[in-house]
Amino acid sequence: MHDFPIFLSLEKTPPLVVGGGDLAAAKARLLLKRAPRVAMAAKAVPRGLASHAEAGRVAIVSPIPDLSQIRGRPLVISATG
């Protein structure tokens, strides 16, 4: 089996994408198809996500997240390339 089906509740707490490059932006865009908000551990809003950040759908947190920023997230994706 090459697929890994998973069901997550993304309504209450946004998932976290760690990284600020093109790979992280792609993962965030994919998550935004289902999640109302996404948090990104990055130095700045990645290219192409500025409109989502302005709308409050993308939040930037410390580029090196600590345990308190990870705990309780329904999903954490490392996209540091």
ChimeraX commands (.cxc) that place a marker at each C-alpha (Angstrom):
marker #1 position 0.00,0.00,0.00 radius 0.5
marker #1 position 1.47,3.34,-1.07 radius 0.5
marker #1 position -1.21,5.59,0.42 radius 0.5
marker #1 position -1.60,6.60,4.03 radius 0.5
marker #1 position -5.20,7.64,4.57 radius 0.5
marker #1 position -5.70,9.83,7.61 radius 0.5
marker #1 position -8.60,11.80,9.03 radius 0.5
marker #1 position -7.89,14.89,11.11 radius 0.5
marker #1 position -9.98,17.61,12.67 radius 0.5
marker #1 position -8.48,20.91,11.53 radius 0.5
marker #1 position -11.20,23.24,12.80 radius 0.5
marker #1 position -10.02,24.18,16.30 radius 0.5
marker #1 position -6.23,24.24,16.18 radius 0.5
marker #1 position -4.39,24.94,12.93 radius 0.5
marker #1 position -1.79,22.48,11.68 radius 0.5
marker #1 position 1.84,23.63,11.71 radius 0.5
marker #1 position 4.14,23.67,8.69 radius 0.5
marker #1 position 7.82,24.04,9.62 radius 0.5
marker #1 position 9.78,25.81,6.89 radius 0.5
marker #1 position 9.56,28.92,4.79 radius 0.5
marker #1 position 10.55,27.88,1.28 radius 0.5
marker #1 position 8.68,26.66,-1.77 radius 0.5
marker #1 position 8.09,23.19,-0.32 radius 0.5
marker #1 position 6.55,24.63,2.85 radius 0.5
marker #1 position 4.38,26.99,0.80 radius 0.5
marker #1 position 3.12,24.07,-1.28 radius 0.5
marker #1 position 2.25,22.08,1.85 radius 0.5
marker #1 position 0.46,25.09,3.36 radius 0.5
marker #1 position -1.56,25.66,0.16 radius 0.5
marker #1 position -2.59,22.01,0.20 radius 0.5
marker #1 position -3.68,22.21,3.85 radius 0.5
marker #1 position -5.61,25.44,3.20 radius 0.5
marker #1 position -7.91,23.48,0.89 radius 0.5
marker #1 position -9.37,21.87,4.04 radius 0.5
marker #1 position -8.12,23.82,7.06 radius 0.5
marker #1 position -9.52,27.27,7.84 radius 0.5
marker #1 position -6.08,28.37,9.15 radius 0.5
marker #1 position -2.48,27.17,8.97 radius 0.5
marker #1 position 0.46,28.14,11.18 radius 0.5
marker #1 position 3.93,28.30,9.68 radius 0.5
marker #1 position 7.23,28.22,11.55 radius 0.5
marker #1 position 9.18,30.55,9.28 radius 0.5
marker #1 position 11.06,33.84,9.28 radius 0.5
marker #1 position 8.51,35.42,6.92 radius 0.5
marker #1 position 5.41,34.62,4.91 radius 0.5
marker #1 position 6.48,32.40,2.01 radius 0.5
marker #1 position 6.10,33.58,-1.55 radius 0.5
marker #1 position 2.54,33.25,-2.81 radius 0.5
marker #1 position 0.86,33.12,0.61 radius 0.5
marker #1 position 0.70,36.85,1.37 radius 0.5
marker #1 position -3.00,37.12,0.53 radius 0.5
marker #1 position -3.77,34.20,2.87 radius 0.5
marker #1 position -1.74,35.85,5.64 radius 0.5
marker #1 position -3.55,39.16,5.11 radius 0.5
marker #1 position -6.87,37.30,5.38 radius 0.5
marker #1 position -5.76,35.71,8.66 radius 0.5
marker #1 position -5.54,32.21,7.23 radius 0.5
marker #1 position -1.75,31.90,7.59 radius 0.5
marker #1 position -0.02,32.80,10.86 radius 0.5
marker #1 position 3.75,32.96,11.24 radius 0.5
marker #1 position 5.30,31.60,14.44 radius 0.5
marker #1 position 8.95,31.32,15.52 radius 0.5
marker #1 position 11.08,29.68,12.79 radius 0.5
marker #1 position 12.38,27.28,15.44 radius 0.5
marker #1 position 9.21,26.13,17.21 radius 0.5
marker #1 position 9.44,24.91,20.77 radius 0.5
marker #1 position 7.35,22.18,22.32 radius 0.5
marker #1 position 4.60,24.63,23.35 radius 0.5
marker #1 position 4.08,25.58,19.70 radius 0.5
marker #1 position 3.92,21.94,18.62 radius 0.5
marker #1 position 1.88,20.38,21.41 radius 0.5
marker #1 position -1.83,20.07,20.64 radius 0.5
marker #1 position -1.52,20.52,16.87 radius 0.5
marker #1 position -3.50,18.01,14.83 radius 0.5
marker #1 position -0.61,17.77,12.36 radius 0.5
marker #1 position 2.99,19.03,12.12 radius 0.5
marker #1 position 4.76,18.89,8.77 radius 0.5
marker #1 position 8.50,19.40,8.38 radius 0.5
marker #1 position 9.06,21.05,5.00 radius 0.5
marker #1 position 12.55,22.45,5.40 radius 0.5
marker #1 position 13.80,20.90,2.16 radius 0.5
marker link #1:1,2 radius 0.2
marker link #1:2,3 radius 0.2
marker link #1:3,4 radius 0.2
marker link #1:4,5 radius 0.2
marker link #1:5,6 radius 0.2
marker link #1:6,7 radius 0.2
marker link #1:7,8 radius 0.2
marker link #1:8,9 radius 0.2
marker link #1:9,10 radius 0.2
marker link #1:10,11 radius 0.2
marker link #1:11,12 radius 0.2
marker link #1:12,13 radius 0.2
marker link #1:13,14 radius 0.2
marker link #1:14,15 radius 0.2
marker link #1:15,16 radius 0.2
marker link #1:16,17 radius 0.2
marker link #1:17,18 radius 0.2
marker link #1:18,19 radius 0.2
marker link #1:19,20 radius 0.2
marker link #1:20,21 radius 0.2
marker link #1:21,22 radius 0.2
marker link #1:22,23 radius 0.2
marker link #1:23,24 radius 0.2
marker link #1:24,25 radius 0.2
marker link #1:25,26 radius 0.2
marker link #1:26,27 radius 0.2
marker link #1:27,28 radius 0.2
marker link #1:28,29 radius 0.2
marker link #1:29,30 radius 0.2
marker link #1:30,31 radius 0.2
marker link #1:31,32 radius 0.2
marker link #1:32,33 radius 0.2
marker link #1:33,34 radius 0.2
marker link #1:34,35 radius 0.2
marker link #1:35,36 radius 0.2
marker link #1:36,37 radius 0.2
marker link #1:37,38 radius 0.2
marker link #1:38,39 radius 0.2
marker link #1:39,40 radius 0.2
marker link #1:40,41 radius 0.2
marker link #1:41,42 radius 0.2
marker link #1:42,43 radius 0.2
marker link #1:43,44 radius 0.2
marker link #1:44,45 radius 0.2
marker link #1:45,46 radius 0.2
marker link #1:46,47 radius 0.2
marker link #1:47,48 radius 0.2
marker link #1:48,49 radius 0.2
marker link #1:49,50 radius 0.2
marker link #1:50,51 radius 0.2
marker link #1:51,52 radius 0.2
marker link #1:52,53 radius 0.2
marker link #1:53,54 radius 0.2
marker link #1:54,55 radius 0.2
marker link #1:55,56 radius 0.2
marker link #1:56,57 radius 0.2
marker link #1:57,58 radius 0.2
marker link #1:58,59 radius 0.2
marker link #1:59,60 radius 0.2
marker link #1:60,61 radius 0.2
marker link #1:61,62 radius 0.2
marker link #1:62,63 radius 0.2
marker link #1:63,64 radius 0.2
marker link #1:64,65 radius 0.2
marker link #1:65,66 radius 0.2
marker link #1:66,67 radius 0.2
marker link #1:67,68 radius 0.2
marker link #1:68,69 radius 0.2
marker link #1:69,70 radius 0.2
marker link #1:70,71 radius 0.2
marker link #1:71,72 radius 0.2
marker link #1:72,73 radius 0.2
marker link #1:73,74 radius 0.2
marker link #1:74,75 radius 0.2
marker link #1:75,76 radius 0.2
marker link #1:76,77 radius 0.2
marker link #1:77,78 radius 0.2
marker link #1:78,79 radius 0.2
marker link #1:79,80 radius 0.2
marker link #1:80,81 radius 0.2
view
